[in-house]
Amino acid sequence: MGDKTILDITIAAMRRAGNQLDAKEMEALREKVESSHDETTDIRHTASHLWVDGFINPQDTRNVLISALEAVTQRADDEPFRTGVLQVRKLLNPLATNLRLADASQCRTGGG
């Protein structure tokens, strides 16, 4: 979404709430939205929040893409999928209001 769209949505929401903006307030809001949009869409901002792993130098784009595609197309030997052993246990919730235990001898443990 561009800063113009964000500004339009913000103005529409303010008008629905009954707020009328004069030209000075409109310009201040536009500058605020534009500044915020420019800051948050900057690549350094996204990197500072660890939303991206790094930057690709434009002249290295082809080599980086080739390397990435080679990595994802390599496959390990086609071995059958094996799930292994899955252990399932019934869990007792001691905080449940409908569960009353007189003593530990009434608890079943193990796989059954």
PyMOL commands that place a pseudoatom at each C-alpha (Angstrom):
pseudoatom trace, name=CA, resn=MET, resi=1, chain=A, elem=C, hetatm=0, pos=[0.000, 0.000, 0.000]
pseudoatom trace, name=CA, resn=GLY, resi=2, chain=A, elem=C, hetatm=0, pos=[1.409, 3.367, -0.930]
pseudoatom trace, name=CA, resn=ASP, resi=3, chain=A, elem=C, hetatm=0, pos=[1.471, 6.467, 1.212]
pseudoatom trace, name=CA, resn=LYS, resi=4, chain=A, elem=C, hetatm=0, pos=[-1.321, 8.037, -0.895]
pseudoatom trace, name=CA, resn=THR, resi=5, chain=A, elem=C, hetatm=0, pos=[-3.613, 5.085, -0.166]
pseudoatom trace, name=CA, resn=ILE, resi=6, chain=A, elem=C, hetatm=0, pos=[-2.770, 5.168, 3.540]
pseudoatom trace, name=CA, resn=LEU, resi=7, chain=A, elem=C, hetatm=0, pos=[-3.488, 8.905, 3.593]
pseudoatom trace, name=CA, resn=ASP, resi=8, chain=A, elem=C, hetatm=0, pos=[-6.851, 8.421, 1.832]
pseudoatom trace, name=CA, resn=ILE, resi=9, chain=A, elem=C, hetatm=0, pos=[-7.871, 5.708, 4.308]
pseudoatom trace, name=CA, resn=THR, resi=10, chain=A, elem=C, hetatm=0, pos=[-6.812, 7.828, 7.291]
pseudoatom trace, name=CA, resn=ILE, resi=11, chain=A, elem=C, hetatm=0, pos=[-8.731, 10.868, 6.027]
pseudoatom trace, name=CA, resn=ALA, resi=12, chain=A, elem=C, hetatm=0, pos=[-11.842, 8.777, 5.323]
pseudoatom trace, name=CA, resn=ALA, resi=13, chain=A, elem=C, hetatm=0, pos=[-11.693, 7.289, 8.833]
pseudoatom trace, name=CA, resn=MET, resi=14, chain=A, elem=C, hetatm=0, pos=[-11.322, 10.738, 10.391]
pseudoatom trace, name=CA, resn=ARG, resi=15, chain=A, elem=C, hetatm=0, pos=[-14.295, 12.063, 8.395]
pseudoatom trace, name=CA, resn=ARG, resi=16, chain=A, elem=C, hetatm=0, pos=[-16.427, 9.088, 9.470]
pseudoatom trace, name=CA, resn=ALA, resi=17, chain=A, elem=C, hetatm=0, pos=[-15.508, 9.923, 13.059]
pseudoatom trace, name=CA, resn=GLY, resi=18, chain=A, elem=C, hetatm=0, pos=[-16.748, 13.475, 12.497]
pseudoatom trace, name=CA, resn=ASN, resi=19, chain=A, elem=C, hetatm=0, pos=[-13.366, 15.209, 12.260]
pseudoatom trace, name=CA, resn=GLN, resi=20, chain=A, elem=C, hetatm=0, pos=[-13.021, 17.806, 9.525]
pseudoatom trace, name=CA, resn=LEU, resi=21, chain=A, elem=C, hetatm=0, pos=[-9.481, 18.752, 8.538]
pseudoatom trace, name=CA, resn=ASP, resi=22, chain=A, elem=C, hetatm=0, pos=[-8.477, 22.151, 7.242]
pseudoatom trace, name=CA, resn=ALA, resi=23, chain=A, elem=C, hetatm=0, pos=[-5.723, 22.571, 4.645]
pseudoatom trace, name=CA, resn=LYS, resi=24, chain=A, elem=C, hetatm=0, pos=[-2.996, 23.047, 7.269]
pseudoatom trace, name=CA, resn=GLU, resi=25, chain=A, elem=C, hetatm=0, pos=[-3.961, 19.881, 9.185]
pseudoatom trace, name=CA, resn=MET, resi=26, chain=A, elem=C, hetatm=0, pos=[-4.293, 17.965, 5.920]
pseudoatom trace, name=CA, resn=GLU, resi=27, chain=A, elem=C, hetatm=0, pos=[-0.767, 18.955, 4.874]
pseudoatom trace, name=CA, resn=ALA, resi=28, chain=A, elem=C, hetatm=0, pos=[0.651, 18.022, 8.298]
pseudoatom trace, name=CA, resn=LEU, resi=29, chain=A, elem=C, hetatm=0, pos=[-1.067, 14.633, 8.133]
pseudoatom trace, name=CA, resn=ARG, resi=30, chain=A, elem=C, hetatm=0, pos=[0.198, 14.071, 4.590]
pseudoatom trace, name=CA, resn=GLU, resi=31, chain=A, elem=C, hetatm=0, pos=[3.773, 14.838, 5.649]
pseudoatom trace, name=CA, resn=LYS, resi=32, chain=A, elem=C, hetatm=0, pos=[3.472, 12.552, 8.682]
pseudoatom trace, name=CA, resn=VAL, resi=33, chain=A, elem=C, hetatm=0, pos=[2.106, 9.637, 6.626]
pseudoatom trace, name=CA, resn=GLU, resi=34, chain=A, elem=C, hetatm=0, pos=[4.668, 10.150, 3.857]
pseudoatom trace, name=CA, resn=SER, resi=35, chain=A, elem=C, hetatm=0, pos=[7.553, 10.314, 6.335]
pseudoatom trace, name=CA, resn=SER, resi=36, chain=A, elem=C, hetatm=0, pos=[6.378, 7.202, 8.184]
pseudoatom trace, name=CA, resn=HIS, resi=37, chain=A, elem=C, hetatm=0, pos=[5.870, 5.307, 4.928]
pseudoatom trace, name=CA, resn=ASP, resi=38, chain=A, elem=C, hetatm=0, pos=[9.300, 6.264, 3.597]
pseudoatom trace, name=CA, resn=GLU, resi=39, chain=A, elem=C, hetatm=0, pos=[10.959, 5.237, 6.856]
pseudoatom trace, name=CA, resn=THR, resi=40, chain=A, elem=C, hetatm=0, pos=[9.235, 1.871, 7.211]
pseudoatom trace, name=CA, resn=THR, resi=41, chain=A, elem=C, hetatm=0, pos=[9.706, 0.831, 3.578]
pseudoatom trace, name=CA, resn=ASP, resi=42, chain=A, elem=C, hetatm=0, pos=[13.431, 1.573, 3.594]
pseudoatom trace, name=CA, resn=ILE, resi=43, chain=A, elem=C, hetatm=0, pos=[15.534, -1.594, 3.270]
pseudoatom trace, name=CA, resn=ARG, resi=44, chain=A, elem=C, hetatm=0, pos=[17.646, -0.610, 6.264]
pseudoatom trace, name=CA, resn=HIS, resi=45, chain=A, elem=C, hetatm=0, pos=[14.505, -0.451, 8.409]
pseudoatom trace, name=CA, resn=THR, resi=46, chain=A, elem=C, hetatm=0, pos=[13.447, -3.970, 7.426]
pseudoatom trace, name=CA, resn=ALA, resi=47, chain=A, elem=C, hetatm=0, pos=[16.961, -5.274, 8.041]
pseudoatom trace, name=CA, resn=SER, resi=48, chain=A, elem=C, hetatm=0, pos=[17.116, -3.623, 11.474]
pseudoatom trace, name=CA, resn=HIS, resi=49, chain=A, elem=C, hetatm=0, pos=[14.020, -5.607, 12.450]
pseudoatom trace, name=CA, resn=LEU, resi=50, chain=A, elem=C, hetatm=0, pos=[15.552, -8.817, 11.042]
pseudoatom trace, name=CA, resn=TRP, resi=51, chain=A, elem=C, hetatm=0, pos=[12.744, -9.132, 8.485]
pseudoatom trace, name=CA, resn=VAL, resi=52, chain=A, elem=C, hetatm=0, pos=[15.341, -9.829, 5.792]
pseudoatom trace, name=CA, resn=ASP, resi=53, chain=A, elem=C, hetatm=0, pos=[18.583, -11.776, 5.924]
pseudoatom trace, name=CA, resn=GLY, resi=54, chain=A, elem=C, hetatm=0, pos=[20.657, -9.357, 3.908]
pseudoatom trace, name=CA, resn=PHE, resi=55, chain=A, elem=C, hetatm=0, pos=[20.968, -7.209, 0.838]
pseudoatom trace, name=CA, resn=ILE, resi=56, chain=A, elem=C, hetatm=0, pos=[21.842, -8.301, -2.669]
pseudoatom trace, name=CA, resn=ASN, resi=57, chain=A, elem=C, hetatm=0, pos=[24.042, -5.933, -4.591]
pseudoatom trace, name=CA, resn=PRO, resi=58, chain=A, elem=C, hetatm=0, pos=[22.157, -5.268, -7.854]
pseudoatom trace, name=CA, resn=GLN, resi=59, chain=A, elem=C, hetatm=0, pos=[25.033, -6.456, -10.051]
pseudoatom trace, name=CA, resn=ASP, resi=60, chain=A, elem=C, hetatm=0, pos=[25.159, -9.744, -8.060]
pseudoatom trace, name=CA, resn=THR, resi=61, chain=A, elem=C, hetatm=0, pos=[21.447, -10.531, -8.420]
pseudoatom trace, name=CA, resn=ARG, resi=62, chain=A, elem=C, hetatm=0, pos=[21.872, -13.015, -11.270]
pseudoatom trace, name=CA, resn=ASN, resi=63, chain=A, elem=C, hetatm=0, pos=[24.582, -15.016, -9.455]
pseudoatom trace, name=CA, resn=VAL, resi=64, chain=A, elem=C, hetatm=0, pos=[22.652, -15.037, -6.168]
pseudoatom trace, name=CA, resn=LEU, resi=65, chain=A, elem=C, hetatm=0, pos=[19.481, -16.274, -7.884]
pseudoatom trace, name=CA, resn=ILE, resi=66, chain=A, elem=C, hetatm=0, pos=[21.394, -18.974, -9.766]
pseudoatom trace, name=CA, resn=SER, resi=67, chain=A, elem=C, hetatm=0, pos=[22.986, -20.133, -6.530]
pseudoatom trace, name=CA, resn=ALA, resi=68, chain=A, elem=C, hetatm=0, pos=[19.634, -20.176, -4.711]
pseudoatom trace, name=CA, resn=LEU, resi=69, chain=A, elem=C, hetatm=0, pos=[17.921, -22.108, -7.511]
pseudoatom trace, name=CA, resn=GLU, resi=70, chain=A, elem=C, hetatm=0, pos=[20.745, -24.649, -7.602]
pseudoatom trace, name=CA, resn=ALA, resi=71, chain=A, elem=C, hetatm=0, pos=[20.410, -25.162, -3.854]
pseudoatom trace, name=CA, resn=VAL, resi=72, chain=A, elem=C, hetatm=0, pos=[16.662, -25.761, -3.914]
pseudoatom trace, name=CA, resn=THR, resi=73, chain=A, elem=C, hetatm=0, pos=[16.779, -28.124, -6.886]
pseudoatom trace, name=CA, resn=GLN, resi=74, chain=A, elem=C, hetatm=0, pos=[19.316, -30.464, -5.293]
pseudoatom trace, name=CA, resn=ARG, resi=75, chain=A, elem=C, hetatm=0, pos=[17.584, -33.389, -3.665]
pseudoatom trace, name=CA, resn=ALA, resi=76, chain=A, elem=C, hetatm=0, pos=[18.765, -36.032, -1.301]
pseudoatom trace, name=CA, resn=ASP, resi=77, chain=A, elem=C, hetatm=0, pos=[18.443, -39.678, -2.268]
pseudoatom trace, name=CA, resn=ASP, resi=78, chain=A, elem=C, hetatm=0, pos=[14.831, -40.656, -2.707]
pseudoatom trace, name=CA, resn=GLU, resi=79, chain=A, elem=C, hetatm=0, pos=[14.263, -42.604, 0.471]
pseudoatom trace, name=CA, resn=PRO, resi=80, chain=A, elem=C, hetatm=0, pos=[10.796, -43.620, 1.556]
pseudoatom trace, name=CA, resn=PHE, resi=81, chain=A, elem=C, hetatm=0, pos=[9.198, -41.334, 4.105]
pseudoatom trace, name=CA, resn=ARG, resi=82, chain=A, elem=C, hetatm=0, pos=[9.287, -42.896, 7.566]
pseudoatom trace, name=CA, resn=THR, resi=83, chain=A, elem=C, hetatm=0, pos=[7.435, -41.413, 10.484]
pseudoatom trace, name=CA, resn=GLY, resi=84, chain=A, elem=C, hetatm=0, pos=[9.130, -43.455, 13.189]
pseudoatom trace, name=CA, resn=VAL, resi=85, chain=A, elem=C, hetatm=0, pos=[7.354, -44.182, 16.444]
pseudoatom trace, name=CA, resn=LEU, resi=86, chain=A, elem=C, hetatm=0, pos=[4.755, -41.748, 17.675]
pseudoatom trace, name=CA, resn=GLN, resi=87, chain=A, elem=C, hetatm=0, pos=[3.938, -42.003, 21.364]
pseudoatom trace, name=CA, resn=VAL, resi=88, chain=A, elem=C, hetatm=0, pos=[0.549, -40.752, 22.408]
pseudoatom trace, name=CA, resn=ARG, resi=89, chain=A, elem=C, hetatm=0, pos=[-0.406, -40.376, 26.041]
pseudoatom trace, name=CA, resn=LYS, resi=90, chain=A, elem=C, hetatm=0, pos=[-3.559, -39.259, 27.713]
pseudoatom trace, name=CA, resn=LEU, resi=91, chain=A, elem=C, hetatm=0, pos=[-2.873, -36.163, 29.729]
pseudoatom trace, name=CA, resn=LEU, resi=92, chain=A, elem=C, hetatm=0, pos=[-4.683, -35.330, 32.936]
pseudoatom trace, name=CA, resn=ASN, resi=93, chain=A, elem=C, hetatm=0, pos=[-5.317, -31.666, 33.546]
pseudoatom trace, name=CA, resn=PRO, resi=94, chain=A, elem=C, hetatm=0, pos=[-5.072, -31.056, 37.307]
pseudoatom trace, name=CA, resn=LEU, resi=95, chain=A, elem=C, hetatm=0, pos=[-6.701, -27.648, 36.877]
pseudoatom trace, name=CA, resn=ALA, resi=96, chain=A, elem=C, hetatm=0, pos=[-9.887, -29.056, 35.359]
pseudoatom trace, name=CA, resn=THR, resi=97, chain=A, elem=C, hetatm=0, pos=[-12.883, -28.342, 37.575]
pseudoatom trace, name=CA, resn=ASN, resi=98, chain=A, elem=C, hetatm=0, pos=[-14.630, -31.635, 36.863]
pseudoatom trace, name=CA, resn=LEU, resi=99, chain=A, elem=C, hetatm=0, pos=[-11.636, -33.836, 37.765]
pseudoatom trace, name=CA, resn=ARG, resi=100, chain=A, elem=C, hetatm=0, pos=[-11.353, -35.097, 41.334]
pseudoatom trace, name=CA, resn=LEU, resi=101, chain=A, elem=C, hetatm=0, pos=[-8.725, -37.562, 42.420]
pseudoatom trace, name=CA, resn=ALA, resi=102, chain=A, elem=C, hetatm=0, pos=[-8.819, -39.067, 45.900]
pseudoatom trace, name=CA, resn=ASP, resi=103, chain=A, elem=C, hetatm=0, pos=[-5.236, -40.239, 45.734]
pseudoatom trace, name=CA, resn=ALA, resi=104, chain=A, elem=C, hetatm=0, pos=[-2.506, -41.111, 43.257]
pseudoatom trace, name=CA, resn=SER, resi=105, chain=A, elem=C, hetatm=0, pos=[-3.609, -44.764, 43.085]
pseudoatom trace, name=CA, resn=GLN, resi=106, chain=A, elem=C, hetatm=0, pos=[-6.564, -43.733, 40.934]
pseudoatom trace, name=CA, resn=CYS, resi=107, chain=A, elem=C, hetatm=0, pos=[-4.309, -42.284, 38.223]
pseudoatom trace, name=CA, resn=ARG, resi=108, chain=A, elem=C, hetatm=0, pos=[-3.458, -44.506, 35.287]
pseudoatom trace, name=CA, resn=THR, resi=109, chain=A, elem=C, hetatm=0, pos=[-0.039, -44.008, 33.812]
pseudoatom trace, name=CA, resn=GLY, resi=110, chain=A, elem=C, hetatm=0, pos=[1.579, -45.451, 30.760]
pseudoatom trace, name=CA, resn=GLY, resi=111, chain=A, elem=C, hetatm=0, pos=[0.247, -45.968, 27.294]
pseudoatom trace, name=CA, resn=GLY, resi=112, chain=A, elem=C, hetatm=0, pos=[-3.228, -47.149, 28.125]
for i in range(1, 112): cmd.bond("trace and resi %d" % i, "trace and resi %d" % (i + 1))
show_as sticks, trace
zoom trace
